[in-house]
C-alpha cells in the first residue's frame, strides 16, 4: 500500500451538505465561546484595581503557570489519587484538543494552499497512535473522577453549591472520550472487507489500538459493515453536536475554570496572605473593605470564577474542622453566586458582610478565620482566600461590628501598645529574674535587634521562653539587644482582624523605634512578628533589615558549637508542631527540627507537618475570641500527637516555636484533659533543659571523681 493511501477520510458518510452544516455550527459555537469569554473578562476589567502588580514579568508568569498546569503540582498535594486523575484528564484533553487543531490545519489550511495532505503515511500512523493512547488516559482519568464522586462519594466534593452542572460536566467529558473510541470502532468495522473467513480490517488501523480492539468486539457481536456505517453517521453527528455544544457553553458554566484557573495562576501573588493589600491614603471609612460587589478587585472576581468546587480548602480548614461557621469554599462561591445574580438582575443588592441581617457573608463566619493559609496552600488554582476575607474583616471594623473580645484587644493596643492592657514600662519586667543584664539596643550597637514580642513580655508562661532565649544568647556570646519599653505590638494579627489604621500606626511607631538603634539584623521570638516585619513593613516604611526567627539564629549557633551541645543530653520522644506563620507562610521547617535533634530528643513527626500543619486556633484574632468549638484545634492537635505519631503515647513533650501556639496548647491541655499525658515546651526551653542536663551530668561526673566520692 502506498504511503498516501495510509490515512482515513475525515468526513466519511457526512457528505458535502453535512460538512457545510458542520462548519456553520462550528462557527456558531466558536462565536458563542468567544463572546462569552469576552463577557467574562470584560467583567473582570470592570472590577476595582488590585493593590499588587499582577502582570510584571508577564512571559515568566505564563511559563510558570504552564509548568504548574502541565505538572499538576497543586493537584498532587495531599491527594495522590486526585493528582493522577487530574493529570490524566488534563494531558488527555490537551492532546485531543491539539490533535483536533492539527487536523483542522491540514484540512482548512495546508490542503487548500498546497493541494496535498500531510495527514498520511507515517504522520497519520503516529498521530493515530498518540491520539488513542492519550485519549485512553483521558477516559481513565474521567472514569476515576466518576468513581470517586459517585461510588466512593468523596465528602469534600459535595456541598451546598454542588449542582446538576457538576454532573453534566463530568458526564459530558466521559461521553466525549468514550464516544470517540466507539466512532473509531464503527469506522474500522464500516471500512472492513467482508470475506468468507469474516471481516478483514484494514491492517494499518491497528495503530489505533483502542478503536481496533472495540471494532473486534463489535464484529464478534455481529456488527456488519453496512450497519456500522449507519451507526457511524448518526454517532458522528451526535458526537459533533455534543462537542460543539460543550465548546459553546464553556464560558457560561463550570468548564470555564479551564481558562479562569490558568489566568488565576498566571496572575498569582507569590506572597498572597503572607502580605496583605493596603488601603489607599485618601480612602474614606465607607471605602475601606468590601461593602459592595463593586469594591471587589478584578483579581478577587477572577478568584471566584476559578473555583472548581473541589473542596480542598474546606477539607484542611481548621475552623471548619472545629465546628466554627466557616467553609472557605462556600464563602467564595456564595460571593460568586451573589455577583452573578446581581449582574443578571435576579436579586437585590445587600451587604457583603454584616453581623445579622441578609448579608452575603455573616460576620461570625469571617471572625472564624484563623488566617492560617491552609486553604490557600491546598488550593490548586491559587485562590487568595485570606486577602479576600481580610477585606471583609476591614468592613466589619469600619462599621463597628467587630467581636467584643477583639475590640477590647485593639483598644488595649491603641492605648498601651499591647493586647494585655499593661503599661509599656512593664514590658521588660521579664528580665528581672535573670542573673545577667539584657543589653539595651537603644544604647549600644548590636548585631541582632531582638524583638521579644508581647506574649513573651507579659504572659507568665511565655516569659519563661523569653528568659530561655536570653540565656541561650548570653551563653553563645551573641551581640544582641532589646528595645525595652519602646517595643510595641508588631501588628501582624491586628491587620488580619481588619484594623488597618491601627496597623499603619504600629508600623510607623515600630519603624521609628528600629531606626533609633544601630543593628544588622532583627531576630524575633514570635513567627507572627517575623512575618509582618519581613513581608509587610518594607512596603509601608523604610525598614528593610534582614529578619529571622530565633530558631534560625540559634541553629546557626549550635552548628558553630557555641552552645556546647553534643546531642546526648536528653533521652525521650517528642513531636514538633509547625507554626503557620513560621512554616507554611515563611517556609522555615528544618531549623527547629535540627535544634530538637541537637538535644538528643527523638523527634516523632505528626502526620500533618510542615506545609500541611494544622493551626493551633489562635491566628487571625482567635486568641482574643471565644468560640463554641468541638473539638478545639489545639485539642485535636494534641490528640494527633499522642495517637497518630509513630511514637504514639510514648511522646512526652509537644514542642512549639511560637508563643501564641504555646498559649493555645497550654489551654488545650487543660480543656482536652491532656495535662497528665503530655507537656508543652518551646524549642528555647528545650535547649535550656538540655544545657542544664549537660551541666548536671558534668557535675555528677566531677563528684564521682572527687576524693570524697572515691572514699
VMD Tcl script that draws the C-alpha trace (Angstrom):
set ca {
  {0.00 0.00 0.00}
  {1.33 3.42 -0.94}
  {2.09 5.94 1.81}
  {-0.57 8.39 0.57}
  {-3.17 5.67 0.99}
  {-2.39 5.24 4.68}
  {-4.96 7.70 6.00}
  {-8.66 7.99 6.73}
  {-11.47 10.09 5.35}
  {-12.28 12.82 7.83}
  {-15.89 13.42 6.83}
  {-16.71 9.81 5.98}
  {-20.50 9.38 5.48}
  {-21.14 13.06 6.20}
  {-21.21 14.41 2.63}
  {-20.83 17.97 1.28}
  {-24.07 19.28 2.76}
  {-23.31 17.77 6.16}
  {-19.80 19.18 6.01}
  {-21.14 22.67 5.29}
  {-23.63 22.33 8.15}
  {-20.84 21.23 10.48}
  {-18.71 24.26 9.58}
  {-21.68 26.55 10.12}
  {-22.41 25.06 13.54}
  {-18.71 25.22 14.41}
  {-18.66 28.92 13.57}
  {-21.70 29.48 15.79}
  {-20.13 27.51 18.66}
  {-16.85 29.40 18.38}
  {-18.68 32.72 18.21}
  {-20.64 31.89 21.37}
  {-17.42 30.79 23.05}
  {-15.56 33.97 22.11}
  {-18.46 36.23 23.07}
  {-18.94 34.52 26.42}
  {-15.22 34.64 27.15}
  {-15.14 38.33 26.24}
  {-18.04 38.99 28.62}
  {-16.25 37.19 31.42}
  {-13.01 39.10 31.03}
  {-14.87 42.37 30.49}
  {-16.45 41.76 33.91}
  {-13.01 41.36 35.45}
  {-11.89 44.60 33.82}
  {-14.86 46.33 35.48}
  {-13.62 45.24 38.90}
  {-11.63 47.52 41.16}
  {-7.87 47.85 40.69}
  {-5.78 45.33 42.54}
  {-3.26 46.53 45.12}
  {-0.41 44.46 43.68}
  {1.11 44.30 40.21}
  {-0.13 41.09 38.64}
  {1.48 41.47 35.24}
  {5.14 42.15 35.99}
  {7.48 39.84 34.08}
  {4.44 38.50 32.24}
  {6.23 35.96 29.97}
  {7.79 34.34 33.02}
  {4.41 34.25 34.74}
  {2.84 32.49 31.77}
  {5.64 29.92 31.55}
  {5.47 29.24 35.29}
  {1.69 28.83 35.11}
  {2.01 26.48 32.14}
  {4.53 24.38 34.05}
  {2.21 24.30 37.06}
  {-0.75 23.16 34.96}
  {1.26 20.62 32.98}
  {2.80 19.09 36.11}
  {-0.46 19.14 38.08}
  {1.72 20.03 41.05}
  {-1.12 21.50 43.08}
  {-3.35 18.51 42.45}
  {-0.86 16.02 43.85}
  {-0.51 17.90 47.14}
  {-2.12 15.84 49.93}
  {-4.00 13.65 47.40}
  {-2.06 11.41 45.02}
  {-5.23 9.84 43.61}
  {-6.62 13.22 42.61}
  {-3.23 14.17 41.17}
  {-3.09 11.14 38.89}
  {-6.75 11.53 37.95}
  {-6.43 15.20 37.05}
  {-3.14 14.67 35.23}
  {-4.72 12.02 33.01}
  {-7.68 14.29 32.26}
  {-5.58 17.38 31.54}
  {-2.93 15.66 29.44}
  {-5.53 13.65 27.55}
  {-7.82 16.63 26.95}
  {-4.98 18.85 25.75}
  {-3.70 16.12 23.43}
  {-7.16 15.60 21.92}
  {-7.58 19.36 21.56}
  {-4.20 19.75 19.87}
  {-4.90 16.73 17.67}
  {-8.19 18.23 16.51}
  {-6.42 21.52 15.77}
  {-3.77 19.69 13.72}
  {-6.49 18.00 11.68}
  {-8.13 21.38 11.09}
  {-4.86 22.88 9.91}
  {-4.46 20.03 7.41}
  {-7.99 20.30 6.02}
  {-8.53 24.05 6.06}
  {-5.05 25.50 5.51}
  {-2.49 23.03 4.24}
  {-4.60 21.24 1.62}
  {-6.14 24.40 0.07}
  {-2.69 26.03 -0.18}
  {-0.55 23.09 -1.28}
  {-3.10 20.75 -2.82}
  {-1.69 17.92 -0.70}
  {-2.32 16.48 2.76}
  {0.25 15.78 5.47}
  {-2.33 13.59 7.23}
  {-0.96 10.47 5.53}
  {1.67 7.77 5.90}
  {3.92 7.74 8.95}
  {2.48 11.03 10.22}
  {-1.02 9.58 10.19}
  {0.13 6.39 11.92}
  {1.99 8.30 14.63}
  {-0.92 10.69 15.04}
  {-3.43 7.85 15.41}
  {-1.32 6.02 17.97}
  {-0.71 9.10 20.14}
  {-4.36 10.15 19.99}
  {-5.53 6.69 21.01}
  {-3.01 6.44 23.83}
  {-3.65 9.89 25.30}
  {-7.38 9.59 24.72}
  {-7.28 6.41 26.79}
  {-5.59 8.32 29.62}
  {-8.36 10.89 29.35}
  {-11.11 8.28 29.63}
  {-9.37 6.56 32.54}
  {-8.98 9.91 34.32}
  {-12.64 10.79 33.85}
  {-13.59 7.30 34.98}
  {-11.53 7.78 38.14}
  {-13.37 11.05 38.75}
  {-16.77 9.39 38.29}
  {-15.85 6.55 40.63}
  {-14.63 8.96 43.26}
  {-17.64 11.25 43.04}
  {-20.45 8.70 42.81}
  {-19.13 5.37 44.07}
  {-16.81 6.46 46.87}
  {-18.71 9.75 47.36}
  {-15.67 11.74 48.41}
  {-17.05 14.05 51.07}
  {-15.25 17.22 50.04}
  {-16.77 17.07 46.54}
  {-20.27 17.59 47.89}
  {-21.66 20.76 49.42}
  {-24.31 23.44 49.23}
  {-23.09 24.55 45.80}
  {-22.99 21.07 44.24}
  {-25.45 21.06 41.35}
  {-26.52 19.35 38.12}
  {-23.90 21.47 36.40}
  {-21.20 19.35 38.05}
  {-22.88 16.14 36.90}
  {-23.32 17.44 33.35}
  {-19.67 18.47 33.15}
  {-18.17 15.16 34.17}
  {-20.59 13.01 32.15}
  {-20.12 15.17 29.05}
  {-16.37 14.59 29.27}
  {-16.95 10.87 29.67}
  {-19.30 10.69 26.67}
  {-16.89 12.67 24.52}
  {-13.99 10.40 25.44}
  {-15.77 7.07 25.11}
  {-17.79 8.27 22.12}
  {-14.64 8.98 20.18}
  {-13.47 5.39 20.55}
  {-16.90 3.97 19.68}
  {-16.98 6.07 16.50}
  {-13.48 4.91 15.64}
  {-14.58 1.30 16.06}
  {-17.66 1.86 13.86}
  {-15.42 3.37 11.15}
  {-12.97 0.44 11.28}
  {-15.82 -2.07 11.01}
  {-17.57 0.01 8.34}
  {-14.46 0.14 6.14}
  {-13.64 -3.55 6.62}
  {-13.85 -6.08 3.79}
  {-16.29 -8.93 4.23}
  {-14.67 -12.29 3.37}
  {-15.65 -15.90 3.80}
  {-13.41 -16.04 6.84}
  {-15.08 -12.99 8.35}
  {-14.36 -9.29 8.35}
  {-10.92 -8.21 7.19}
  {-9.95 -4.95 8.85}
  {-7.53 -2.52 7.23}
  {-4.18 -3.60 8.65}
  {-2.68 -0.19 9.43}
  {-5.69 0.65 11.65}
  {-4.03 -1.48 14.34}
  {-2.14 1.63 15.46}
  {-5.49 2.93 16.70}
  {-5.29 0.14 19.23}
  {-8.28 1.06 21.41}
  {-10.64 1.56 18.47}
  {-9.24 -1.56 16.78}
  {-9.94 -3.61 19.90}
  {-13.50 -2.29 20.14}
  {-14.00 -2.98 16.44}
  {-13.07 -6.60 17.06}
  {-15.55 -6.78 19.92}
  {-18.34 -5.27 17.79}
  {-17.56 -7.66 14.93}
  {-17.74 -10.64 17.31}
  {-21.12 -9.34 18.46}
  {-22.34 -9.46 14.84}
  {-21.93 -5.87 13.66}
  {-21.69 -5.76 9.85}
  {-20.06 -3.02 7.69}
  {-23.34 -1.64 6.36}
  {-24.96 -1.20 9.74}
  {-21.66 0.09 11.19}
  {-21.64 2.78 8.51}
  {-25.16 3.84 9.50}
  {-24.26 3.88 13.18}
  {-21.17 5.90 12.38}
  {-23.20 8.53 10.53}
  {-25.64 9.14 13.37}
  {-22.97 8.67 16.02}
  {-20.73 11.20 14.28}
  {-23.43 13.85 14.36}
  {-24.28 13.09 17.99}
  {-20.63 13.34 18.93}
  {-20.12 16.51 16.88}
  {-23.16 18.27 18.37}
  {-22.11 17.30 21.89}
  {-18.59 18.59 21.30}
  {-19.77 21.85 19.70}
  {-22.31 22.36 22.46}
  {-19.57 21.84 25.04}
  {-17.38 24.46 23.32}
  {-20.24 26.96 23.10}
  {-21.13 26.56 26.78}
  {-17.59 26.72 28.19}
  {-17.80 30.42 29.19}
  {-21.23 30.01 30.75}
  {-20.67 27.02 33.03}
  {-18.15 25.06 35.08}
  {-15.83 24.25 32.13}
  {-14.76 27.91 32.15}
  {-12.45 27.03 35.03}
  {-10.12 25.63 32.36}
  {-9.45 29.24 31.36}
  {-10.07 31.15 34.59}
  {-7.88 28.80 36.63}
  {-4.97 29.29 34.27}
  {-5.48 33.06 34.38}
  {-5.58 32.84 38.17}
  {-2.25 31.02 38.31}
  {-0.70 33.50 35.87}
  {-1.75 36.49 37.99}
  {-0.98 34.98 41.40}
  {0.81 36.96 44.08}
  {3.61 34.79 45.45}
  {3.20 36.44 48.84}
  {-0.60 36.41 48.92}
  {-1.81 36.14 52.51}
  {1.72 36.48 53.80}
  {1.37 40.13 52.96}
  {-1.98 41.86 52.60}
  {-3.21 44.64 50.33}
  {-3.16 48.10 51.80}
  {-5.75 50.87 51.84}
  {-5.46 53.98 49.64}
  {-4.36 57.03 51.62}
  {-7.40 59.04 50.54}
  {-9.94 56.27 51.24}
  {-12.83 57.30 53.45}
  {-14.47 55.00 56.03}
  {-17.12 53.96 53.51}
  {-14.39 52.90 51.03}
  {-12.44 50.60 53.37}
  {-13.12 46.89 52.92}
  {-15.68 45.20 50.72}
  {-19.06 46.88 51.15}
  {-20.49 46.05 47.72}
  {-19.63 43.85 44.78}
  {-18.18 46.90 43.01}
  {-15.46 47.09 45.66}
  {-14.01 43.70 44.76}
  {-10.74 43.80 42.89}
  {-10.72 42.21 39.46}
  {-8.41 39.52 40.83}
  {-10.84 38.52 43.54}
  {-13.66 38.30 40.98}
  {-11.39 36.05 38.93}
  {-10.77 34.01 42.11}
  {-14.48 33.31 42.34}
  {-14.69 32.12 38.74}
  {-11.57 29.98 39.11}
  {-13.05 27.94 41.94}
  {-13.76 24.37 40.79}
  {-15.74 23.36 43.91}
  {-13.10 20.71 44.66}
  {-13.36 21.33 48.41}
  {-9.64 21.05 49.11}
  {-9.75 24.31 51.05}
  {-12.69 23.10 53.13}
  {-11.05 19.77 53.91}
  {-7.98 21.40 55.51}
  {-9.67 24.37 57.21}
  {-9.19 24.13 60.99}
  {-12.15 26.45 61.57}
  {-14.49 24.12 59.70}
  {-12.99 21.06 61.39}
  {-13.66 22.55 64.83}
  {-17.26 23.44 64.07}
  {-16.85 27.16 63.50}
  {-19.25 28.61 60.90}
  {-16.68 28.89 58.12}
  {-16.31 26.93 54.93}
  {-13.79 28.71 52.67}
  {-15.28 27.21 49.50}
  {-18.78 28.31 50.40}
  {-17.65 31.88 51.06}
  {-16.01 32.13 47.63}
  {-18.97 30.52 45.86}
  {-21.57 32.49 47.83}
  {-19.89 35.68 46.63}
  {-19.79 34.36 43.07}
  {-23.47 33.39 43.09}
  {-24.46 36.78 44.53}
  {-22.41 38.64 41.90}
  {-23.87 36.63 39.04}
  {-27.44 37.01 40.35}
  {-26.92 40.73 40.86}
  {-25.45 41.20 37.38}
  {-28.38 39.27 35.88}
  {-30.95 41.22 37.86}
  {-32.11 38.13 39.76}
  {-31.55 39.61 43.23}
  {-31.49 42.87 45.15}
  {-28.28 44.42 46.48}
  {-27.44 43.51 50.09}
  {-24.45 43.97 52.41}
  {-21.45 41.83 51.55}
  {-20.72 41.12 55.22}
  {-22.63 42.07 58.33}
  {-23.46 40.98 61.86}
  {-27.02 39.77 61.34}
  {-29.43 40.51 58.52}
  {-29.41 39.27 54.95}
  {-25.76 39.84 54.11}
  {-23.96 37.54 51.68}
  {-21.47 36.51 54.38}
  {-22.14 36.54 58.13}
  {-19.78 38.38 60.47}
  {-19.26 35.27 62.60}
  {-18.10 33.41 59.50}
  {-15.32 35.90 58.88}
  {-14.41 36.06 62.57}
  {-13.89 32.29 62.46}
  {-10.97 32.53 60.01}
  {-7.59 31.87 61.63}
  {-5.62 33.37 58.74}
  {-3.54 30.19 58.78}
  {-3.49 30.00 54.96}
  {-4.14 26.25 54.91}
  {-6.93 26.89 52.40}
  {-4.61 28.82 50.10}
  {-1.85 26.25 50.38}
  {-4.29 23.47 49.45}
  {-5.95 25.34 46.57}
  {-4.62 24.03 43.23}
  {-5.67 27.21 41.37}
  {-4.18 29.80 43.74}
  {-7.36 31.39 45.08}
  {-6.37 34.04 47.62}
  {-8.94 33.44 50.36}
  {-7.15 35.26 53.19}
  {-6.74 38.54 51.31}
  {-10.43 38.48 50.38}
  {-11.50 37.57 53.92}
  {-9.38 40.37 55.36}
  {-11.16 42.91 53.19}
  {-14.45 41.76 54.69}
  {-13.00 41.95 58.20}
  {-11.99 45.53 57.44}
  {-15.59 46.27 56.55}
  {-16.77 44.88 59.87}
  {-14.19 47.00 61.67}
  {-15.16 50.20 59.87}
  {-18.85 49.64 60.63}
  {-18.29 48.84 64.31}
  {-19.26 45.16 64.02}
  {-16.06 43.67 65.41}
  {-16.14 40.89 68.00}
  {-16.13 42.32 71.55}
  {-13.02 40.42 72.57}
  {-11.17 41.73 69.54}
  {-12.43 45.26 70.20}
  {-11.02 45.16 73.73}
  {-7.69 43.82 72.47}
  {-7.47 46.54 69.79}
  {-8.27 49.26 72.33}
  {-5.51 47.94 74.59}
  {-3.07 48.00 71.68}
  {-4.07 51.55 70.79}
  {-3.70 52.80 74.37}
  {-0.80 50.71 75.68}
  {0.87 49.05 72.70}
  {-0.12 45.53 73.80}
  {-3.30 43.44 73.97}
  {-2.91 42.81 77.71}
  {-3.57 46.45 78.54}
  {-0.45 46.61 80.71}
  {1.72 49.74 80.85}
  {4.60 49.88 78.39}
  {7.04 50.36 81.29}
  {6.30 46.79 82.42}
  {7.28 45.29 79.07}
  {10.86 44.47 80.13}
  {9.90 43.15 83.60}
  {10.57 39.61 82.40}
  {14.29 40.39 82.57}
  {14.21 40.93 86.35}
  {14.59 37.22 87.15}
  {17.73 36.82 85.03}
  {21.15 36.85 86.66}
  {22.59 38.97 83.87}
  {21.73 42.28 82.25}
  {19.91 42.15 78.91}
  {21.58 44.71 76.61}
  {19.63 47.80 75.59}
  {19.73 48.18 71.79}
  {18.90 51.86 72.16}
  {22.19 52.49 73.93}
  {24.72 50.25 72.19}
  {25.40 48.89 68.72}
  {24.37 45.24 68.30}
  {24.34 42.60 65.61}
  {20.83 41.40 66.45}
  {17.95 43.62 67.47}
  {15.77 41.18 69.37}
  {12.07 41.90 69.10}
  {10.78 39.98 72.11}
  {7.05 40.31 71.41}
  {4.13 40.89 73.74}
  {3.39 37.35 74.95}
  {7.00 36.65 75.95}
  {6.97 40.07 77.64}
  {3.67 39.99 79.54}
  {2.36 36.42 79.74}
  {3.80 34.48 82.71}
  {4.03 31.20 80.79}
  {5.79 32.74 77.81}
  {8.15 34.84 79.92}
  {9.96 31.55 80.53}
  {10.52 31.36 76.76}
  {12.00 34.88 76.70}
  {14.31 34.10 79.60}
  {15.37 30.83 77.98}
  {16.23 32.58 74.72}
  {18.13 35.35 76.52}
  {20.10 32.64 78.32}
  {20.99 30.99 75.02}
  {22.12 34.30 73.53}
  {24.27 35.05 76.59}
  {25.82 31.60 76.67}
  {26.71 31.78 72.97}
  {28.10 35.32 73.26}
  {25.64 36.81 70.78}
  {25.72 40.55 70.20}
  {22.08 41.41 70.84}
  {19.81 43.94 72.46}
  {16.14 44.71 73.02}
  {14.03 47.86 72.83}
  {12.74 47.64 76.41}
  {9.60 49.81 76.82}
  {9.96 51.26 73.30}
  {8.87 47.94 71.80}
  {5.25 47.97 70.56}
  {2.84 45.39 69.18}
  {4.08 44.05 65.84}
  {0.60 44.39 64.26}
  {0.52 41.13 62.30}
  {-2.79 39.90 63.71}
  {-4.08 43.43 64.20}
  {-4.02 43.71 60.43}
  {-5.64 40.35 59.90}
  {-8.68 41.15 62.03}
  {-9.25 44.21 59.85}
  {-7.73 47.09 61.88}
  {-5.69 48.54 59.03}
  {-5.48 52.04 60.51}
  {-4.10 50.75 63.80}
  {-1.68 48.53 61.92}
  {-0.34 51.50 59.97}
  {0.18 53.37 63.25}
  {2.10 50.42 64.72}
  {4.29 50.18 61.62}
  {5.17 53.85 61.95}
  {5.94 53.60 65.68}
  {7.98 50.40 65.44}
  {9.88 51.54 62.35}
  {10.80 54.71 64.23}
  {11.98 52.68 67.22}
  {14.05 50.42 64.96}
  {15.56 53.44 63.22}
  {16.78 54.79 66.57}
  {19.03 51.75 67.02}
  {22.17 50.55 65.26}
  {21.93 46.89 64.34}
  {22.47 44.49 61.44}
  {19.56 42.05 61.70}
  {16.27 41.57 63.51}
  {15.51 38.35 65.38}
  {12.02 37.64 66.71}
  {10.62 35.22 69.27}
  {7.26 35.10 67.55}
  {6.80 33.92 63.93}
  {3.88 36.37 63.60}
  {6.31 39.22 64.23}
  {8.84 37.77 61.81}
  {6.20 37.52 59.11}
  {5.00 41.10 59.25}
  {8.47 42.61 59.71}
  {9.83 40.57 56.81}
  {6.96 40.84 54.34}
  {4.82 43.87 55.22}
  {6.90 46.54 56.97}
  {9.23 47.11 53.98}
  {6.19 48.01 51.84}
  {4.94 50.59 54.32}
  {8.10 52.10 55.81}
  {11.83 52.49 55.26}
  {12.54 49.40 57.34}
  {14.48 46.87 55.26}
  {16.72 44.90 57.62}
  {17.03 41.11 57.35}
  {14.54 39.40 59.70}
  {14.98 35.95 61.25}
  {13.09 33.73 63.64}
  {15.12 32.83 66.68}
  {15.31 29.14 65.70}
  {17.21 30.13 62.56}
  {19.73 32.13 64.57}
  {20.14 29.55 67.34}
  {20.50 26.72 64.85}
  {23.47 28.55 63.39}
  {24.93 28.91 66.90}
  {24.53 25.17 67.54}
  {26.15 24.35 64.22}
  {29.13 26.53 65.19}
  {29.41 24.70 68.52}
  {28.78 27.87 70.52}
  {26.27 26.20 72.86}
  {28.33 23.09 73.52}
  {25.60 20.54 72.85}
  {26.69 17.07 71.72}
  {23.26 15.52 71.06}
  {23.18 13.16 74.03}
  {21.79 15.43 76.72}
  {18.14 14.33 76.64}
  {16.60 10.93 76.02}
  {12.86 10.87 75.37}
  {10.40 11.13 72.49}
  {8.79 14.40 71.43}
  {6.87 15.78 68.50}
  {7.02 19.21 66.89}
  {4.22 21.49 65.73}
  {4.96 23.70 62.72}
  {3.52 27.18 63.40}
  {1.57 28.51 60.42}
  {3.48 31.79 60.24}
  {6.86 30.11 60.53}
  {6.30 27.09 58.32}
  {3.56 27.44 55.75}
  {3.97 31.20 55.35}
  {7.74 31.57 55.53}
  {9.00 28.02 54.84}
  {11.16 27.67 57.95}
  {10.89 23.95 58.59}
  {14.28 22.44 59.31}
  {15.87 24.85 61.82}
  {13.50 23.95 64.70}
  {13.85 20.25 63.93}
  {17.63 20.43 63.88}
  {17.57 22.12 67.27}
  {15.32 19.43 68.73}
  {17.60 16.69 67.42}
  {20.63 18.56 68.77}
  {19.38 17.88 72.31}
  {19.21 14.12 71.83}
  {15.40 14.10 71.79}
  {13.86 11.53 69.45}
  {11.66 13.53 67.09}
  {8.45 11.77 66.05}
  {6.64 13.62 63.28}
  {2.89 14.15 63.26}
  {1.10 13.14 60.05}
  {0.20 16.77 59.36}
  {3.53 18.52 59.37}
  {5.47 21.23 57.56}
  {3.20 22.92 54.95}
  {0.33 20.59 55.91}
  {0.44 21.57 59.58}
  {-2.84 22.13 61.43}
  {-3.38 25.55 63.01}
  {-3.44 25.91 66.80}
  {-6.55 28.10 66.54}
  {-5.01 31.35 67.73}
  {-4.31 33.13 64.46}
  {-6.46 35.81 62.87}
  {-7.56 37.09 66.28}
  {-8.62 33.65 67.52}
  {-6.54 34.19 70.65}
  {-8.83 37.07 71.65}
  {-12.18 35.42 70.85}
  {-14.33 32.73 72.41}
  {-15.81 30.07 70.13}
  {-18.14 27.16 70.64}
  {-15.78 24.53 69.26}
  {-15.76 20.76 69.32}
  {-13.02 19.84 69.31}
  {-10.81 22.88 69.72}
  {-8.00 22.92 67.14}
  {-5.47 22.72 69.99}
  {-7.20 19.66 71.46}
  {-7.30 17.92 68.10}
  {-3.62 18.61 67.56}
  {-2.64 17.22 70.97}
  {-4.73 14.13 70.28}
  {-2.90 13.72 66.99}
  {0.44 14.00 68.77}
  {-0.44 11.21 71.20}
  {-2.31 8.88 68.86}
  {-1.13 9.40 65.29}
  {2.64 9.84 65.55}
  {4.95 6.86 65.22}
  {5.88 7.07 68.90}
  {2.22 7.36 69.93}
  {1.60 7.62 73.66}
  {5.37 7.49 74.27}
  {5.57 11.15 73.15}
  {6.37 13.08 76.31}
  {6.64 16.62 75.04}
  {4.86 18.72 72.46}
  {7.45 21.16 71.13}
  {6.42 24.57 69.78}
  {8.30 27.54 68.33}
  {5.63 30.22 68.71}
  {4.37 31.92 71.90}
  {0.84 32.03 70.52}
  {0.94 28.29 69.83}
  {2.31 27.70 73.32}
  {-0.58 29.64 74.83}
  {-3.22 27.80 72.80}
  {-1.78 24.36 73.53}
  {-1.47 25.01 77.25}
  {-5.18 25.81 77.15}
  {-5.84 22.70 75.05}
  {-4.04 20.53 77.61}
  {-6.50 21.69 80.26}
  {-9.73 21.66 78.26}
  {-8.86 18.41 76.48}
  {-7.72 16.66 79.66}
  {-4.17 16.05 78.40}
  {-2.34 17.52 81.42}
  {-1.11 14.13 82.64}
  {-0.24 12.89 79.16}
  {2.00 15.46 77.53}
  {3.94 18.63 78.29}
  {4.07 21.71 76.05}
  {7.54 23.18 75.72}
  {9.14 25.79 73.47}
  {12.28 24.98 71.48}
  {14.22 27.58 73.50}
  {13.12 25.94 76.76}
  {14.07 22.52 75.38}
  {17.57 23.75 74.59}
  {17.97 25.20 78.08}
  {16.76 21.91 79.55}
  {19.44 20.11 77.53}
  {22.12 22.54 78.74}
  {21.02 22.04 82.35}
  {21.10 18.26 81.86}
  {24.62 18.55 80.46}
  {25.79 20.66 83.39}
  {24.17 18.29 85.88}
  {25.82 15.29 84.24}
  {29.17 17.09 84.27}
  {28.77 17.98 87.95}
  {27.81 14.41 88.81}
  {30.81 13.10 86.91}
  {33.09 15.56 88.69}
  {31.60 14.47 92.02}
  {32.25 10.83 91.21}
  {35.91 11.64 90.56}
  {36.37 13.72 93.72}
  {38.39 12.28 96.66}
  {35.27 12.21 98.81}
  {33.44 10.19 96.22}
  {36.41 7.90 95.86}
  {36.49 7.25 99.57}
}
mol new
graphics top color blue
foreach p $ca { graphics top sphere $p radius 0.5 }
foreach p [lrange $ca 0 end-1] q [lrange $ca 1 end] { graphics top cylinder $p $q radius 0.2 }
display resetview
